[in-house]
Amino acid sequence: MGKKAAKKAPQRQSTTAVTGEVPVVGAREACPCGSGRRYKACHGREASHAVQELVHRPFEGLPGEADWVALRELVPAATVPLTLAAGVAEGATGDVPSVTLATVLPLAWPALRRQDGSILLGLQTQSSSGDLSRDLADALELALATEPGSPVPARRTVPGGRRLQDLLDASAAFAPTVHSGFEFWLEDAETATGEVAASLERANASAIPTEKLGSVDAAYWCGTPDKNHLRWVMTVPEEQLLDALARLNAAGEASLGADTRLVGSFRAHGLTVPVWDLPLAMTAADCEKPAAEFAERLAATLADGTPLTAEERRARANLVNRQVTLN
């Protein structure tokens, strides 16, 4: 006798045919598209790739991109008022008096909905995807739907969601305020007691003194026990910036004054962050004029399109060898 024909699996109606989209389900569940395969072997593979795809400049297109990078990677305690784009707050739970970006929140919460309905959005949080802008937007949307008086728990960002560039008003200014401590966590820090007060005290003790310069964009002075530093986030394309820094270094014009030295740079979120060592006696106020003068020298040097000399190439190689990638 011939073998019986294998029974065909019942055909499922394709969710895609109904909605035009394939919803996210468990990895071992049948894919909603109706293919008969498990989700992880079908559309889940595409979703996983989308989540892991790295966006090198997640804050590109936002006002103050360089300051976004600085607050994410370099500044311990700072806040920035944010303005939502038109219609974003529609359907939010309760009133939303304000949205404030904060460098970090207690317990590394992604966001916090205060009792008065206002929102604190944490910037220095773990990224669950390759696009930090989408992760932060996801936390913000969750905060809008959260009851007042509650933190927003961490979760894996759903692929294809909106980004900060979709939620924030691109015409609004981005003006960070750097704080000496984390009292901004609380609506009334003076009344904090018990474990809350102890946690705040520990956080404040670990914060490195930091100040934002006013004479140039996205430059931050910080003080450490051994020496002070200036860390300056720049939006100039990396190769062009390194050429200019090498020219200035070779000409002895890369310092910010006596006993200061350009020691290298970070690479963070697609931008380059030159770093200077400063003497302990040099304050943020002392950096203002030298930084403004350096910005003028840099602008003039960036316009030089001639090939680097041998000495300038050596200076460039030295800068590249000491460059550190933060992400």
C-alpha positions as CSV (number, residue, x, y, z in Angstrom):
1,M,0.0,0.0,0.0
2,G,1.2,3.5,-0.7
3,K,2.0,5.8,2.1
4,K,-0.8,8.1,3.2
5,A,-0.4,11.7,2.2
6,A,0.8,13.8,5.2
7,K,-1.9,16.0,6.5
8,K,-1.4,19.6,5.7
9,A,-1.4,22.1,8.6
10,P,-4.6,24.1,8.7
11,Q,-4.1,27.4,6.9
12,R,-4.2,30.4,9.2
13,Q,-5.6,33.7,8.0
14,S,-2.7,36.1,7.5
15,T,-2.7,38.9,10.0
16,T,-0.7,40.8,7.4
17,A,-3.5,40.6,4.9
18,V,-5.9,42.1,7.4
19,T,-3.8,44.8,9.0
20,G,-0.9,45.2,6.7
21,E,1.5,44.6,9.6
22,V,2.9,41.6,11.4
23,P,2.6,42.0,15.2
24,V,5.3,40.9,17.6
25,V,4.6,37.5,19.3
26,G,6.7,35.0,21.2
27,A,9.7,33.5,19.4
28,R,8.2,30.0,19.4
29,E,4.7,30.9,18.5
30,A,3.4,30.6,14.9
31,C,4.1,33.7,12.9
32,P,1.0,35.8,12.5
33,C,1.7,36.2,8.8
34,G,0.2,32.7,8.3
35,S,3.3,31.1,6.8
36,G,3.1,28.2,9.3
37,R,6.6,28.8,10.5
38,R,7.6,29.9,14.0
39,Y,7.9,33.6,14.5
40,K,11.7,33.5,15.2
41,A,12.3,31.7,11.9
42,C,10.0,34.1,9.9
43,H,9.2,37.7,10.5
44,G,10.9,37.6,13.9
45,R,14.2,37.3,12.2
46,E,13.6,40.6,10.4
47,A,12.4,42.2,13.6
48,S,15.5,41.0,15.5
49,H,17.8,42.5,12.8
50,A,15.9,45.8,12.9
51,V,16.4,46.0,16.6
52,Q,20.1,45.2,16.5
53,E,20.9,47.5,13.6
54,L,23.2,50.2,15.0
55,V,22.4,53.8,14.4
56,H,25.7,55.6,14.7
57,R,24.2,59.1,15.2
58,P,21.0,58.5,17.1
59,F,20.6,62.3,18.0
60,E,21.2,63.6,14.5
61,G,18.5,66.0,13.4
62,L,17.7,67.0,17.0
63,P,18.5,70.6,18.2
64,G,21.7,70.4,20.3
65,E,23.0,67.1,19.0
66,A,26.4,67.6,20.6
67,D,24.9,68.4,24.0
68,W,22.7,65.3,23.8
69,V,25.9,63.3,23.4
70,A,27.7,65.1,26.2
71,L,24.8,64.5,28.6
72,R,24.6,60.9,27.6
73,E,28.3,60.1,28.1
74,L,30.1,62.9,30.0
75,V,27.9,64.9,32.4
76,P,26.8,63.4,35.7
77,A,23.9,65.6,36.6
78,A,22.0,67.8,34.2
79,T,18.4,68.5,33.1
80,V,16.9,70.0,29.9
81,P,13.3,71.0,29.3
82,L,11.8,69.3,26.3
83,T,9.0,70.4,24.0
84,L,6.7,67.8,22.6
85,A,5.7,68.0,18.9
86,A,2.1,68.9,18.2
87,G,-0.3,66.1,18.9
88,V,2.2,63.8,20.7
89,A,0.6,64.3,24.2
90,E,-3.0,63.6,22.9
91,G,-4.4,60.7,24.7
92,A,-1.9,60.9,27.5
93,T,-3.0,59.8,31.0
94,G,-3.9,62.9,32.9
95,D,-2.4,66.3,32.2
96,V,1.3,66.7,31.2
97,P,2.6,70.0,32.6
98,S,6.1,69.4,31.4
99,V,8.7,66.9,30.1
100,T,12.3,67.2,31.3
101,L,15.3,65.2,30.1
102,A,17.6,64.1,33.0
103,T,21.0,62.6,32.7
104,V,20.1,59.8,35.1
105,L,17.2,58.8,37.3
106,P,17.1,56.7,40.5
107,L,17.6,53.0,39.9
108,A,18.4,53.9,36.3
109,W,14.7,54.1,35.5
110,P,14.0,54.9,31.9
111,A,11.5,57.6,32.9
112,L,9.4,58.8,35.9
113,R,5.9,60.2,36.0
114,R,5.8,62.5,38.9
115,Q,2.7,62.9,41.1
116,D,1.9,66.2,39.4
117,G,1.9,64.5,36.0
118,S,5.2,65.9,34.8
119,I,7.7,63.5,33.3
120,L,11.4,63.0,33.8
121,L,13.1,61.1,30.9
122,G,16.4,59.4,31.8
123,L,19.1,59.6,29.2
124,Q,21.8,57.4,30.7
125,T,19.9,54.1,30.6
126,Q,20.6,50.8,29.0
127,S,19.8,50.6,25.3
128,S,17.8,47.5,24.3
129,S,18.3,48.1,20.6
130,G,20.8,49.6,18.3
131,D,18.9,52.9,18.1
132,L,19.1,55.0,21.3
133,S,16.7,57.5,19.9
134,R,14.0,54.9,19.5
135,D,14.7,53.5,23.0
136,L,14.2,56.9,24.6
137,A,11.1,57.6,22.5
138,D,9.6,54.3,23.7
139,A,10.3,55.3,27.3
140,L,8.7,58.7,26.7
141,E,5.6,57.2,25.2
142,L,5.3,54.8,28.1
143,A,5.6,57.7,30.5
144,L,2.8,59.5,28.8
145,A,0.5,56.5,29.3
146,T,1.7,55.9,32.9
147,E,-0.3,57.0,36.0
148,P,1.1,59.9,37.9
149,G,3.4,59.0,40.8
150,S,4.9,55.9,39.0
151,P,8.3,55.1,37.5
152,V,8.4,53.6,34.0
153,P,9.9,50.1,34.0
154,A,12.6,49.0,31.5
155,R,11.4,46.9,28.6
156,R,12.7,45.7,25.2
157,T,11.9,48.3,22.6
158,V,9.4,47.2,20.0
159,P,10.9,47.4,16.5
160,G,9.6,50.0,14.1
161,G,8.5,52.4,16.9
162,R,8.8,56.2,16.7
163,R,12.0,58.0,17.5
164,L,12.8,61.2,19.5
165,Q,12.9,63.0,16.2
166,D,9.2,62.1,15.7
167,L,8.1,63.1,19.3
168,L,10.0,66.4,20.0
169,D,9.5,69.8,18.5
170,A,12.6,70.4,16.3
171,S,12.2,74.1,16.5
172,A,12.6,74.3,20.3
173,A,15.9,75.2,21.9
174,F,18.0,72.6,23.7
175,A,19.4,74.4,26.8
176,P,21.0,72.1,29.4
177,T,21.3,73.1,33.0
178,V,24.2,71.3,34.8
179,H,23.6,70.6,38.5
180,S,26.1,69.9,41.3
181,G,23.9,67.0,42.6
182,F,20.7,65.0,41.9
183,E,18.2,67.0,44.0
184,F,16.2,67.3,40.7
185,W,15.1,63.7,41.3
186,L,12.7,64.8,44.0
187,E,9.9,67.4,43.9
188,D,11.0,68.6,47.3
189,A,14.5,67.4,48.1
190,E,14.7,69.3,51.4
191,T,12.0,67.0,52.9
192,A,13.8,63.8,51.9
193,T,14.4,61.4,54.8
194,G,15.5,57.8,55.4
195,E,16.7,55.7,52.5
196,V,15.7,58.3,50.0
197,A,17.9,60.9,51.6
198,A,20.7,58.3,51.9
199,S,20.4,57.3,48.3
200,L,20.6,61.0,47.2
201,E,23.6,61.6,49.4
202,R,25.5,58.6,47.8
203,A,24.7,59.8,44.3
204,N,25.8,63.3,45.1
205,A,29.1,62.1,46.5
206,S,29.9,60.2,43.3
207,A,29.2,63.1,40.9
208,I,32.3,64.7,39.3
209,P,32.1,68.5,39.5
210,T,31.1,69.6,36.0
211,E,30.3,73.0,34.4
212,K,29.2,73.9,30.9
213,L,31.1,76.7,29.1
214,G,29.1,79.6,27.7
215,S,31.5,80.9,25.1
216,V,31.4,77.8,22.8
217,D,28.9,75.0,22.1
218,A,28.9,71.7,24.0
219,A,32.2,72.1,25.9
220,Y,32.2,70.9,29.5
221,W,34.8,71.5,32.2
222,C,35.2,68.8,34.9
223,G,37.3,68.6,38.0
224,T,39.1,65.5,39.3
225,P,41.5,65.1,42.2
226,D,44.7,65.0,40.0
227,K,43.8,67.5,37.2
228,N,40.9,69.2,35.5
229,H,39.7,68.5,32.0
230,L,37.8,70.1,29.2
231,R,35.8,67.8,27.0
232,W,34.3,69.4,23.9
233,V,31.8,67.5,21.7
234,M,32.1,68.6,18.1
235,T,29.8,68.0,15.1
236,V,32.6,68.5,12.5
237,P,33.1,65.3,10.5
238,E,35.7,63.1,12.2
239,E,38.4,62.9,9.4
240,Q,38.2,66.6,8.8
241,L,38.4,67.4,12.5
242,L,41.4,65.2,13.1
243,D,43.2,66.8,10.2
244,A,42.6,70.3,11.7
245,L,43.6,69.2,15.2
246,A,46.8,67.7,13.8
247,R,47.7,70.9,12.0
248,L,47.1,72.9,15.2
249,N,49.0,70.4,17.3
250,A,52.0,70.4,15.0
251,A,52.0,74.2,15.0
252,G,51.8,74.4,18.8
253,E,48.4,76.0,18.7
254,A,46.2,73.2,20.1
255,S,46.5,74.1,23.8
256,L,44.2,76.3,25.8
257,G,46.9,78.2,27.5
258,A,49.9,77.5,29.8
259,D,50.1,74.0,31.3
260,T,47.2,72.8,29.1
261,R,47.5,70.0,26.6
262,L,45.3,68.3,23.9
263,V,45.6,64.7,25.0
264,G,43.3,62.9,22.6
265,S,39.6,62.4,21.9
266,F,36.6,60.2,22.4
267,R,34.3,58.9,19.7
268,A,30.7,58.9,20.9
269,H,27.4,58.4,19.0
270,G,29.0,59.4,15.7
271,L,30.7,62.6,17.1
272,T,34.3,63.3,18.1
273,V,35.1,64.7,21.6
274,P,38.5,66.3,21.9
275,V,39.9,66.3,25.5
276,W,42.3,68.7,27.1
277,D,44.2,68.3,30.4
278,L,44.1,71.4,32.5
279,P,45.9,72.4,35.7
280,L,44.0,72.1,39.0
281,A,44.0,75.9,39.3
282,M,42.2,76.4,36.0
283,T,38.4,76.8,36.5
284,A,35.6,76.7,34.0
285,A,35.5,80.5,33.9
286,D,39.3,80.5,33.1
287,C,38.5,78.3,30.1
288,E,36.0,80.6,28.5
289,K,38.3,83.0,26.6
290,P,40.9,80.4,25.6
291,A,38.1,78.1,24.3
292,A,36.6,80.9,22.2
293,E,40.0,81.7,20.8
294,F,40.6,78.1,20.0
295,A,37.3,77.9,18.2
296,E,38.4,80.7,15.9
297,R,41.7,79.0,15.2
298,L,39.9,75.7,14.5
299,A,37.5,77.3,12.1
300,A,40.3,78.9,10.1
301,T,42.3,75.6,10.0
302,L,39.3,73.6,8.9
303,A,39.3,75.7,5.7
304,D,42.8,74.6,4.9
305,G,42.5,71.9,2.2
306,T,46.2,71.4,1.5
307,P,47.8,68.0,2.2
308,L,49.2,67.4,5.7
309,T,52.9,67.7,6.1
310,A,55.0,64.9,7.5
311,E,55.0,66.5,10.9
312,E,51.2,67.0,10.8
313,R,50.7,63.4,9.7
314,R,52.7,62.2,12.8
315,A,50.6,64.5,15.0
316,R,47.5,63.0,13.5
317,A,48.6,59.4,14.0
318,N,49.4,60.3,17.6
319,L,45.8,61.6,18.1
320,V,44.3,58.6,16.4
321,N,46.3,56.1,18.5
322,R,44.9,57.7,21.7
323,Q,41.3,57.9,20.5
324,V,38.8,56.0,22.6
325,T,35.4,54.8,21.3
326,L,32.7,55.0,24.0
327,N,30.0,53.3,21.8
